[in-house]
Amino acid sequence: MKNIYFAGSIRGGRADVHIYAELISYIKSLDRKVLTEHVGLIDLKVTGEVGITVKEIYERDMAWLKETDAMVAEVSTPSLGVGYEIGKLEDLGKPILCLYHAKPDHSLTAMIAGSPHVKVVNYNTLDEAKAAITEFLDSLE
């Protein structure tokens, strides 16, 4: 079973948390282990961010990044943490899929959109995002 690191904004904004939850559930339905299920939880009190120090969060997440086989990131809500995680996985040479649902008030950063190490898929519906995830995960086999 492949380990997947799902990335989505936590402190940068939670407007897309329902999308994260749906995508995490979908990845799990494909018989993959999602190391970061807490990203899709609505209640921030149980996201894995409350009750531990920022150093503990950093150490935990860095361990998961080293352990993961690939990343699926929903990058529509800008997040410094997600960008940092993507950069770390690039350095580790692990496969990265970034899903982006365009919003009228901003566009995807060129550092992600232009990276030759990141597969970026623009989507309009959850079905399109799920199809991109299936294709990406199948390519890992």
Disulfide bonds with the S-S distance in Angstrom:
none
